Amino acid sequence: MRPYAHFRAHPALQSVVSGFSQRGFDDARGPVIALPARTDVFIEFYLAEPYQVRMSGAPAAATVPETTLVAPHTGPGTELLIRGRIDTFTVHFTPTGCHRLFGCDLQPLHDQGVPAGDVLGAPLRALRDAVAAQRGWEERVAAAQAWLLTRLERTRPGDAIDAAALMLADPSHPVRLRDLAQQAGCSERHLTRVLGQRLGVAPRLYARIARFQSLLKAHQAQPGLPLTQLAQLAHYFDHAHLVRDCQAFSGQAPGAFVRAWTGPERAGL
C-alpha cells in the first residue's frame, strides 16, 4: 500500500475543494509529530485505526472522532500519534470552501478537530458511507466527488469576500485589508467579521499563518535549499519576522523547525 497520495479535485469542484488525500500503513509505528499552525480546513475519515492527538496541557492523548472536521490552528501544541493499521481519506477545502458548501461558522472551531457530523449535519454520514464502500483509492475519490458535485448544486456562489480570502491565502501578493474591503465593496470591519467566520481565524492572522506555511511547502518541494532561500520563496524579507513567526507558529527557531520537517512520514501533514 502506498503510504500517501494526493489527488486533484474535479474542475467543477476546485472553487470549494482543493483536493483529496489518502494515507495508508499496515503497521504504522511513526514518531510523535508536533504539528505547527496551519490554515487548512479539511474533513478526515478514519477507516481503520484512528489517530491519537495530544493537546498542549492535556494529561493524555485522545482518540479522534471517526469523521473529523479540522479547522485552522493558530499555534503549536498539538501532537499527532499514528499507530497501527492506518487508512484515512481526507477532503481538503479551499479557504472558504467549507463555508460555501455547508454554511458553517468556522471561527468558534479554530484550534480544534471536532466530530464533523455535529457541525455539518447528517449528510456527512452519506459521504462517509460512499467513501467507505470503495476499496481502491481512486474509487474513493470518484465516490466523494460524485457526492460533492451533487452538494455543489445547492451551494451558494462565490462572492467578492471569497475572492478576498484567496488573496489573503497567497503570500506572494501581500495585500492590505483596507484595499480588499474596497475591492469587495464593504467596510474593513464587515470584511474582517465575515472573513473570520468563513476562514476560521481573523484575516490578518490567517495571512501570517499562510506565509509561514509557504515556508514549509517550499522546504518540502526543495528540501536541499538553505534557509535563506526558503525564506525568500516564502516572501520573508526580514529575518526578525521569520524568527517571530516560527516561534509563534511552531515553538521553534527557523532552522530547527525546517530540520524537524524532513522525512516521508510528514507528507501531507
C-alpha positions, 0 to 999 in steps of 0.5 A: 500500500502506498503510504500517501497520495494526493489527488486533484479535485474535479474542475467543477469542484476546485472553487470549494475543494482543493483536493483529496488525500489518502494515507495508508500503513499496515503497521504504522509505528511513526514518531510523535509529530508536533504539528505547527499552525496551519490554515487548512480546513479539511474533513478526515475519515478514519477507516481503520485505526484512528489517530491519537492527538495530544493537546498542549496541557492535556494529561493524555492523548485522545482518540479522534472522532471517526469523521473529523472536521479540522479547522485552522490552528493558530499555534503549536501544541498539538501532537499527532500519534499514528499507530497501527493499521492506518487508512484515512481519506481526507477532503481538503477545502479551499479557504472558504470552501467549507463555508460555501458548501455547508454554511458553517461558522468556522471561527468558534472551531479554530484550534480544534478537530471536532466530530464533523457530523455535529457541525455539518449535519447528517449528510456527512454520514452519506459521504462517509458511507460512499467513501467507505464502500470503495476499496481502491483509492481512486474509487474513493475519490470518484465516490466523494466527488460524485457526492460533492458535485451533487452538494455543489448544486445547492451551494451558494456562489462565490462572492467578492469576500471569497475572492478576498480570502484567496488573496489573503491565502497567497503570500506572494501578493501581500495585500492590505485589508483596507484595499480588499474591503474596497475591492469587495465593496464593504467596510474593513470591519464587515470584511474582517467579521465575515472573513473570520467566520468563513476562514476560521481565524481573523484575516490578518492572522490567517495571512501570517499563518499562510506565509509561514506555511509557504515556508514549509511547502517550499522546504518540502518541494526543495528540501536541499535549499538553505534557509535563506532561500526558503525564506525568500520563496516564502516572501520573508524579507526580514529575518526578525519576522521569520524568527517571530513567526516560527516561534509563534507558529511552531515553538521553534527557531527557523532552522530547527523547525525546517530540520524537524520537517524532513522525512516521508512520514510528514507528507501531507501533514 
